[in-house]
Amino acid sequence: MPPSDATFASKEGRIKFCQDCLEMGYLDLAVRELMKGLNLFPDDPDLYFFLGVAHDEKGARERAIEYYRHCLDLQPDHSEARCNLGAALQALGRATEARAAYEEAVRHNGSLPEAHFNLGTLYFDEQAFARAEAEFRQALALRADEAQAHYWLGLTLAQLDRGEEAITELTAAVGADPRFADAYFNLGVLLDNQGLKDDALEAYTTCLDLDPAHDWAQQNLVALYSAKGMLKEAVDAAKESVRRQDGDPERLVTLGSLLTEGGQVEEAAELFLRALELNPEYARAHYQLGALFLKQGLAKKAAREFEKALEKDPNSAKAHYNLGVLYETQGQRDLALQAYQQAIAAKPDFAEAHFNLALAYHEGGQEPLARAQLERLRGVDPAMAKELEAHLKA
């Protein structure tokens, strides 16, 4: 039921009635009564302001902007109108005008948290992260329990490589709004980056409890389970990811690689082939199919897939490396040396490639070159370098 009786003893009573209508969603009624008010009080800025609010709520941004500007013509220091004007302009993608409106709003009234917050989001979009941080902090100084301000401050601090502070802010965001799924997701990302895998796992699962359709959380969950060695959970999560978008070659290959790891090679091969049907140029699918063939002892098929992977992506270090392994098993030492060198060129910290290249030099009697690889390996993986040194001394 709309608020009762549109008979008003005063202009203020009409405005209060219209505010109640706006809060209850009776937008057309509010507009009608506000227009009647303008016939009686054509120079009242608040009537124009609330007409702007009503049209904003209806999604009529251009009309809202007109009314906010009328309000400001009559009362230039109407900070709420200027803030709302900025928000309407921002919604239409007119960022420069929006920024000017917000800056003017805070100049007139620095205690308006919405203006500081919205200005911060514009600075964030412009990658002016230090300025964005200042505005979000000002918004929080005025309204400390605002979940969105904590959230955006957290994202800003993450961009400034201040991970621990970002985690603190995102934790505050979910504290202020325990149903804030995106905050849990980004908290998971930051915790994962900090090596706090268990905490990240909890954040991602909470995100998915709140928003089961959150696809990025689902994909990150797959990677996290895999990194933690929780193969069954990783497979289940990857299957769910494929179910959501079974036409995505990347998801098919991710599931296939996990199934390969679990020994389910036939199912994995089907997934790799499906991925290549969808995208014949997908180097990772060729590589994973080659790795599966290698695991089955099918050397020729494996080599063919690794070569196809390198046609699509010449910098695939793993494909070069595995070709080197195959060449060695076939006694093609020169080709193996070349493949290991190319693997290292693509990925200079590829410890296994340094190890195998050094052994290949050693077995060919090229001790100075073998020793040079040993020294390089010391800077990459000291434990593996000790193992290599023992082989070279044998």
Stockholm file with secondary structure:
# STOCKHOLM 1.0

chainA/1-394         MPPSDATFASKEGRIKFCQDCLEMGYLDLAVRELMKGLNLFPDDPDLYFFLGVAHDEKGARERAIEYYRHCLDLQPDHSEARCNLGAALQALGRATEARAAYEEAVRHNGSLPEAHFNLGTLYFDEQAFARAEAEFRQALALRADEAQAHYWLGLTLAQLDRGEEAITELTAAVGADPRFADAYFNLGVLLDNQGLKDDALEAYTTCLDLDPAHDWAQQNLVALYSAKGMLKEAVDAAKESVRRQDGDPERLVTLGSLLTEGGQVEEAAELFLRALELNPEYARAHYQLGALFLKQGLAKKAAREFEKALEKDPNSAKAHYNLGVLYETQGQRDLALQAYQQAIAAKPDFAEAHFNLALAYHEGGQEPLARAQLERLRGVDPAMAKELEAHLKA
#=GR chainA/1-394 SS CCCSCCCCSSHHHHHHHHHHHHHHTCHHHHHHHHHHHHHHCTTCHHHHHHHHHHHHHTTCHHHHHHHHHHHHHHCTTCHHHHHHHHHHHHHTTCHHHHHHHHHHHHHHCTTCHHHHHHHHHHHHHTTCHHHHHHHHHHHHHHCTTCHHHHHHHHHHHHHTTCHHHHHHHHHHHHHHCTTCHHHHHHHHHHHHHTTCHHHHHHHHHHHHHHCTTCHHHHHHHHHHHHHTTCHHHHHHHHHHHHHHCTTCHHHHHHHHHHHHHTTCHHHHHHHHHHHHHHCTTCHHHHHHHHHHHHHTTCHHHHHHHHHHHHHHCTTCHHHHHHHHHHHHHTTCHHHHHHHHHHHHHHCTTCHHHHHHHHHHHHHTTCHHHHHHHHHHHHTTCHHHHHHHHHHHHC
#=GC SS_cons         CCCSCCCCSSHHHHHHHHHHHHHHTCHHHHHHHHHHHHHHCTTCHHHHHHHHHHHHHTTCHHHHHHHHHHHHHHCTTCHHHHHHHHHHHHHTTCHHHHHHHHHHHHHHCTTCHHHHHHHHHHHHHTTCHHHHHHHHHHHHHHCTTCHHHHHHHHHHHHHTTCHHHHHHHHHHHHHHCTTCHHHHHHHHHHHHHTTCHHHHHHHHHHHHHHCTTCHHHHHHHHHHHHHTTCHHHHHHHHHHHHHHCTTCHHHHHHHHHHHHHTTCHHHHHHHHHHHHHHCTTCHHHHHHHHHHHHHTTCHHHHHHHHHHHHHHCTTCHHHHHHHHHHHHHTTCHHHHHHHHHHHHHHCTTCHHHHHHHHHHHHHTTCHHHHHHHHHHHHTTCHHHHHHHHHHHHC
//
